[in-house]
Amino acid sequence: MSFVTRVNSIVGVIARALDIVRVISLFLVATVSMWLFESMERMVNRVKGSRQ
């Protein structure tokens, strides 16, 4: 019984860690995509300004 409970607790800890990693990676992806979008907008505006 103790072995089963130990395995269950280890699985729970791993699942919790994976949830945390998923949240952090989602946050990082959102931040990086927003930053890329802003920098691309800036580059497009710079190109438009140089054309005029």
C-alpha positions as CSV (number, residue, x, y, z in Angstrom):
1,M,0.0,0.0,0.0
2,S,2.8,2.4,0.9
3,F,4.5,1.8,-2.5
4,V,1.2,2.6,-4.3
5,T,0.7,5.8,-2.4
6,R,4.3,6.8,-3.0
7,V,3.8,6.2,-6.8
8,N,0.6,8.1,-6.7
9,S,2.2,11.1,-5.0
10,I,5.1,11.1,-7.4
11,V,2.7,11.0,-10.4
12,G,0.7,13.9,-8.8
13,V,3.9,16.0,-8.4
14,I,4.9,15.3,-12.0
15,A,1.5,16.3,-13.2
16,R,1.6,19.5,-11.2
17,A,5.0,20.3,-12.5
18,L,3.8,19.7,-16.1
19,D,0.9,22.0,-15.5
20,I,3.2,24.7,-14.3
21,V,5.5,24.2,-17.3
22,R,2.5,24.4,-19.6
23,V,1.3,27.7,-18.1
24,I,4.8,29.2,-18.2
25,S,5.4,28.1,-21.8
26,L,2.0,29.5,-22.9
27,F,2.9,32.8,-21.2
28,L,6.3,32.9,-22.9
29,V,4.7,32.1,-26.3
30,A,2.1,34.8,-25.9
31,T,4.8,37.4,-24.9
32,V,7.2,36.5,-27.7
33,S,4.4,36.6,-30.3
34,M,3.3,40.0,-29.1
35,W,6.9,41.3,-29.2
36,L,7.4,39.9,-32.7
37,F,4.1,41.5,-33.9
38,E,5.1,44.9,-32.4
39,S,8.6,44.8,-33.9
40,M,7.2,43.8,-37.3
41,E,4.7,46.6,-37.1
42,R,7.6,49.0,-36.3
43,M,9.6,47.7,-39.3
44,V,6.6,48.1,-41.6
45,N,6.0,51.7,-40.4
46,R,9.7,52.5,-40.9
47,V,9.5,51.1,-44.5
48,K,6.4,53.2,-45.2
49,G,8.1,56.3,-43.7
50,S,11.2,55.8,-45.9
51,R,9.0,55.5,-49.0
52,Q,7.2,58.8,-48.5
